[in-house]
Amino acid sequence: MEPMLPIVIVGNFLVIVGLVIYGFTLFAEYQSRGRWAKNITGLLAGIGMIVLAMALLLTPGNARVIMKMAESGVADILVWVSTGLLLAAIAAFGAITYWYPLRLAHERKIERDMHRELPKIP
């Protein structure tokens, strides 16, 4: 194995991840603005970045690295990490949903307490 190969593999991976993230960022910006005519460039740029990342991913060298990773059992670890993150997201959503009414009740109580302390001006 060449001594520079791990650096090249990590570099390729970081470039591909960066392109995908930037592509999804542009796509999300297009979706959030809602003005189709002005933001079509963001949509096309986002899709272009994602397609470029896929093109870089599907080179023979990267395909060999992906094949080695698939044979090593990394997929099992990624499934467990993904499951843990999804469960954490569900728990966070539940906590936020549960605490929201409590926070509103607390804010109402604070507001009532503040009004009680004000002097009554005739």
Contacts in CASP RR format, 6 or more apart in sequence:
PFRMAT RR
TARGET T0000
AUTHOR 0000-0000-0000
METHOD contacts of the structure
MODEL  1
MEPMLPIVIVGNFLVIVGLVIYGFTLFAEYQSRGRWAKNITGLLAGIGMI
VLAMALLLTPGNARVIMKMAESGVADILVWVSTGLLLAAIAAFGAITYWY
PLRLAHERKIERDMHRELPKIP
9 65 0 8 1.000
12 56 0 8 1.000
12 62 0 8 1.000
12 65 0 8 1.000
15 56 0 8 1.000
16 53 0 8 1.000
16 56 0 8 1.000
16 57 0 8 1.000
16 62 0 8 1.000
17 53 0 8 1.000
18 53 0 8 1.000
19 49 0 8 1.000
19 50 0 8 1.000
19 52 0 8 1.000
19 53 0 8 1.000
19 56 0 8 1.000
20 49 0 8 1.000
20 50 0 8 1.000
20 53 0 8 1.000
22 46 0 8 1.000
22 49 0 8 1.000
23 45 0 8 1.000
23 46 0 8 1.000
23 47 0 8 1.000
23 48 0 8 1.000
23 49 0 8 1.000
23 50 0 8 1.000
23 53 0 8 1.000
24 46 0 8 1.000
24 50 0 8 1.000
25 46 0 8 1.000
26 42 0 8 1.000
26 43 0 8 1.000
26 45 0 8 1.000
26 46 0 8 1.000
26 49 0 8 1.000
27 42 0 8 1.000
27 43 0 8 1.000
27 46 0 8 1.000
27 47 0 8 1.000
27 50 0 8 1.000
29 39 0 8 1.000
29 42 0 8 1.000
30 39 0 8 1.000
30 40 0 8 1.000
30 42 0 8 1.000
30 43 0 8 1.000
30 46 0 8 1.000
33 39 0 8 1.000
56 62 0 8 1.000
57 66 0 8 1.000
69 75 0 8 1.000
END
